[in-house]
């Protein structure tokens, strides 16, 4: 289980650790077939049944070795990594993460995407591993509700989606159009860029919408998770609350 703290260990075993009672509840309720093991410390009580899983009662010190949080909640679940099988071209609302590096940002975006009705999140090859424990915690269980894909080759997914009729839009501080005057299309992909460098030049060279979020104050830019939420909810507003 300690080996699952590394990306190589996770993908080598095809497993990852989800820490905490609330995330465990989500997994038990929505995808129990993916649970390999459950670890609990003495005296932990839950409002959901774990008796059908292979459970191990461990000491606090063992739980601390399994988990990465400083104060584990007394429960950790070992979960199978499962690739999504959804056909992206049959969807109409997708978010693309372009070299997102911070686990907290990635988790926040996935959680927001789940809330805003996004059907899939696509991660560029160099983006953070969503099975990183911090990312898993940041999604608050949403990673088990939404399709998440990793590209094998950079931009191959965006090129295929564009060819199938999707409108690709990317946040760009130098853009002339803002999100309130942009047509995102009936089939939309929103691209969110790296925390330090933004959207890559290679992606911006594609025939896409380059869009800016208006900034009225003196802030130079927005956190990528916040920017993503604004984009996603603007599209949701147009589709559901005209």
N, C-alpha and C positions, 0 to 999 in steps of 0.2 A: 504493500500500500504506500510506503514511503517513496517508492520509485515513481508513483503517479504524480509526484510534485514537479517532475520535469516533463517537458513536451515529448522528448524521446521516449520516456517511460510510459506516458499516456498512450501514445500512438503505437508503441510496441506491444502493449497489452490490449489495446482497443478499449480502454477503460479510463474513467476519470472520477474524481471525488467531488461530491456536492455536500457542502457543510451546512448544518443547521436544521432545525425542526421545520421551519416554514417552507424551505425548498424541498425537504424530504416529503412533506405533505403534498406538494405539487406533483412530484414524481409518482408517488403512490397513487394519486388520483387520476393522472392523465397518461402515464406510460409505465405501469408497474412491470411490464415484461422486460424492461431494460435494466431492472435492478439486479445486480449480482450479489452484493452483500450489504447488510446494514450493521453499523457499529453504534452501540449505545453505552453510556456510562450508567452506573448504578443509580436507581431512583428516578431516572428520566421518565416522564409521563407524556403521552401523546393523546390526541383526540382522533387518531386514525390507527388502523390495524396493521401491524407489521409482522404478525405471527406466521404468515405464509411465506416469508422470506428467510433466507439463511442469515441469522442474526448472531452477533458476537457481543457479549457484554465485556467491556474493557475498562481498565483503570483510567483515571484522569490523565496520567502521564502518557499512556499509550494513545489516547485520543489526541493529545497535544502533538504527538509525533505524526499522526495521520493527517491532522488538519494544519492549515497555515495561519488561521486566525489565532490571536494571542489568548482569547477566551472563548474556546469552542462551546457551543450550546449543548453539548452532551450527545450529539447525534451526527453521524456522517453516513452517506450512502455512496456505495461504489456502483457506478452507472456505466452501461455499455455505450461507447461512441457509435452513433448510427448516422450514416449519410442519408440526407433527404432524397426521396425519389420523385418529388413533384416535378412536373414539366413547367419550367419557367415561362415558356412562350404561351402557355394557357392562362397565365395570371395577368393582372393589369396594374399592380401597385407594388413596386420593388424598390428597395434601398440598396445602394452599392457603396461599400466602404473601401476607400482608396488609400491603402497603406496606413490605416488607423493603428496606432501603436499602444495607446493607453488602455489597459484592461477595463478601468472604470468607465471610460468614454464608450468603449464598445458595448459594455453591458447596459449602459444607460440608453444607447441608441436602440439596442434590441428590445429593451423594455418599452421604450416609447413607440417603436414600430408596432409592437404587439397591441398597445393601447389604441393606436391610430388606425388600425385595420390594414396595415401593410401585410402583404402575403408572403414575402420572402426577403431575407437579407443576404446579399452576396458579398463575400469577403475577398479582396484581392490577395494574391499568393503571399505577400509579405506582411499582411495585417496580423494583428495579435491573435493568439490562439484563444478561441472562445471557451476552451476547456480549462484554461488557467483559472485557479480557484477564485481570484478576485473578479474575473469576468463573470463566472458562474454566479457568484453572490450578487453582483451588480444587476444581473438580469432579473433577480427576484422571481425566478421560475419561468419567466417569459421565453427563455430559450427552449423550453419544452412545449411551447404553444405555437411557435412560428418556424417556418422552414429556414434553415441557415445553410448556405453553400460556400465552399471554398473553390475558387478557380484553380485549375491546373496551370493555365497559361494566362499571363496578365492581359486583360481587356478582351479576352476571347468571348466572355459572356456578354459584355456590352455590345460588341460587334454583332453577335448573333441576335440579340434582342432588338437592336436598331434595324437590322435587316427584316425582322418580323413585324415591324410597325410600331415599336415603342418610341416615345419621345424621351430622349436622354437630357437631363438637366443637371447642371453642376454649379455649386456655389463658387463664385469667383469675385474677389474684391475689386477687380478692374472692369467688371461687366457694366454695360450701359443700361440694361433692363433690370428692374427689380422684380421680386416675386409676385407683386400685386398686379403687374401688367404682362405677365408671362403666361402663355398657353402651355400647360403641362401635358396636354393630350389625354385621350381616353385610356391609353396604356402608358404608364409613367414609370420612369426610373429616376430616382434622386440620388446623386453622387455626393458623398461627403468626404472631404480630403484630410490629409495628414495634419496633425496638430501643429507642427512647426512650419510645414512647407505648403500646405493646402493641396489642391488638386494638381496632379502631375501635368507637366507640359504635354506629354504624350496623349493623355486623355483630353486635354483642352484642345488639341489639334484635330480631334474628331469633330464631325459636324453635329454639334450639340447646342442646347440652350446654355448660355453663360449668364448666370443670374446672381444678383446681389440682394442681400437683406438690408434695407435702409437703416442707417445708424445716425440718429439725430444728435446724440451727445458726443462726448470726446473719446469714447472707447474706440480703439483701433479695429477691433474685431470681436467676434463672439466665440465662446467655447463651442467645439464641434457638436457636442451633444445638444446644446441649446439651439444652435443653428438647425440641426436636424429636426428637432421638435417643431420649430417654426415652419420649415418646409412641409413636413408631414401633415401638420394640422391645417395648413393652408389648402392642401389638396383635399383633405377630408372635408373641410368647410365647403369647398366648391361642389363636392360630390353629394354631400348629405344635407347641407344647410344653406341652399341657395336662396 
